């Protein structure tokens, strides 16, 4: 299941994501993964959460990002939650490509894995293929 948190820069998306990550780390019966461009969240999230730095694996497009998520899920069937901060920094500002990638991840993970991403944009600026995954 894919969900996105949207809003302009500085609107509190990352803080909300960190709270969700730490809550999941306390309550999940599986593994929690956090994907970020860089390691700025290292000291903000619980030690049981695996932090994956996309720069370390040369992930710079939505296709490569999908491959990363597919590999994580294929390699560990106990992953229950995947959190992604600043997806636009990883894949770029091509909102149509983002929508297509979100649909592929939603199909891949189904109801087995929760995937939550932050998107630095207002819903009014996003196509329906992205907005349909928005949470409040």
C-alpha positions, -999 to 999 in steps of 0.1 A, spaced: 0 0 0 15 33 -11 8 67 7 24 101 2 27 131 24 27 163 4 34 199 11 58 227 3 93 228 17 93 235 55 57 223 60 67 195 84 66 165 61 99 151 73 90 155 110 57 137 104 76 109 85 101 106 114 72 102 139 56 75 117 90 57 113 96 56 151 61 46 158 63 17 133 97 6 148 80 2 182 49 -16 170 57 -36 138 61 -74 138 86 -71 109 113 -49 96 112 -11 90 133 4 62 140 41 57 152 53 23 168 87 20 191 106 -3 220 109 22 220 100 59 205 131 75 179 110 93 205 87 109 201 102 144 164 109 141 152 74 137 153 44 160 183 21 158 162 -9 147 153 9 115 176 2 85 186 34 67 193 30 30 212 59 14 203 61 -23 235 80 -31 255 50 -19 238 28 -45 237 54 -73 199 56 -74 191 87 -94 159 78 -113 124 64 -106 133 32 -125 163 27 -104 143 35 -73 117 10 -82 145 -16 -86 158 -8 -52 124 -13 -36 117 -45 -55 151 -58 -44 145 -49 -8 111 -66 -8 124 -97 -27 154 -101 -4 135 -98 29 99 -110 31 97 -97 67 97 -60 56 65 -44 67 71 -7 63 92 14 39 95 51 44 111 74 19 120 110 25 122 135 -4 114 113 -34 117 142 -58 154 146 -48 159 110 -57 139 107 -90 134 143 -101 104 165 -107 88 145 -135 54 141 -118 41 117 -145 70 94 -140 65 96 -103 28 86 -107 38 56 -129 64 45 -103 40 48 -74 15 26 -93 42 0 -99 53 0 -62 16 -2 -51 12 -33 -73 44 -48 -60 37 -43 -23 -1 -47 -23 -13 -49 13 18 -67 25 41 -37 28 32 -1 37 52 24 17 51 61 28 69 88 8 73 126 11 67 148 -19 77 185 -17 48 199 -37 12 210 -32 -16 187 -44 -27 213 -69 6 210 -87 5 172 -89 -14 149 -114 -42 126 -103 -18 96 -107 1 110 -77 -26 128 -57 -47 96 -53 -20 83 -29 -21 114 -6 -28 110 31 -37 139 54 
